[in-house]
Amino acid sequence: MKLGFISDTHTYHKRLRGLESIDILIHAGDVCMRGTEAEAIDFINWFNQVEVKYKVFIAGNHDFYFEKTPSRLIRERLNENTFYLNDDGITIDGVNIWGSPIQPWFRDWAFNRQRGEDIKRHWDLIPDNTNILITHGPPFGILDRTDSGERVGCEDLLECVERIKPKYHVFGHIHEDYGLKDKEFTSFINASVLDEHYHLVNDPVILEY
């Protein structure tokens, strides 16, 4: 099974290339720039039409429309092979996928939570049998370094991932730390396709399951 990972398209989704011959396309949030309904619907229409067998996405901190709109209304707009996750999961061809848009508080963006118990209760929802974990923000210390050198990932998320040991953990949020890092049990993917200047410079990450 071939997996394609992308994140932080910020309305540049129609410019993406290299999505051919993928079985599951996964988007780790920030489909919008300003979080408007028009931006969100434009992405949904495009994502519905991408010729991939299965498609899964979450929202991110720019995606205010998704924060204020009930998930069931968003799902009503999706094709039968396209899935939106918001602190919940789905099983595709025996692969358990869980998605959450939550990330540590920063400048009052969408889906922000305070570090500690406020954010931990979201990670406590993640099932132990998760094979692919999608979060918008990174775990602490892994592909989470800003251009100023600061590590901004979530400590509680790292603890959760180390406990459940998914095969893949994909995220974005920190554009400047795009890449792949393999640990003992988990491959971590920062799939941000835009750089810190919001230029489309990074390719989708393609991996085999």
FENTA-V290571 format. One record per backbone hydrogen bond with DSSP energy under -1.0 kcal/mol. CO is the residue of the C=O (numbers start at 1). NH is the residue of the N-H. Records with the same first field share a line. If there is no record, write none. Layout:
CO = NH / NH
//
This chain:
1 = 209
2 = 23 / 24
3 = 207
4 = 26
5 = 205
6 = 28
7 = 193
9 = 12
12 = 15
13 = 16
23 = 54
24 = 4
25 = 56
26 = 6
27 = 58
29 = 8
30 = 10
31 = 11
36 = 40
37 = 41
38 = 42
39 = 43
40 = 44
41 = 45
42 = 46
43 = 47
44 = 48
45 = 49
46 = 50
50 = 52
54 = 25
55 = 83
56 = 27
57 = 85
60 = 63
61 = 110
62 = 64
63 = 67
64 = 68
70 = 74
71 = 75
72 = 76
74 = 77
75 = 78
79 = 82
81 = 55
83 = 57
88 = 99
90 = 97
92 = 95
95 = 92
96 = 131 / 132
97 = 90
98 = 134
99 = 87 / 88
100 = 136
103 = 113
106 = 109
111 = 103
113 = 105
116 = 120
117 = 121
119 = 122 / 123
120 = 124
122 = 125
123 = 126
127 = 130
131 = 167 / 168
132 = 98
133 = 170
134 = 100
136 = 172
138 = 154
139 = 142
144 = 152
146 = 149
150 = 146
154 = 140 / 158
155 = 159
156 = 160
157 = 161
158 = 162
159 = 163
160 = 164
161 = 165
167 = 187
168 = 133
169 = 189
170 = 135
171 = 191
172 = 174
173 = 175
174 = 177
175 = 178
179 = 190
181 = 188
186 = 183
187 = 169
188 = 181
189 = 171
190 = 179
191 = 7
193 = 201 / 202
195 = 198
199 = 195 / 201
205 = 5
207 = 3
//
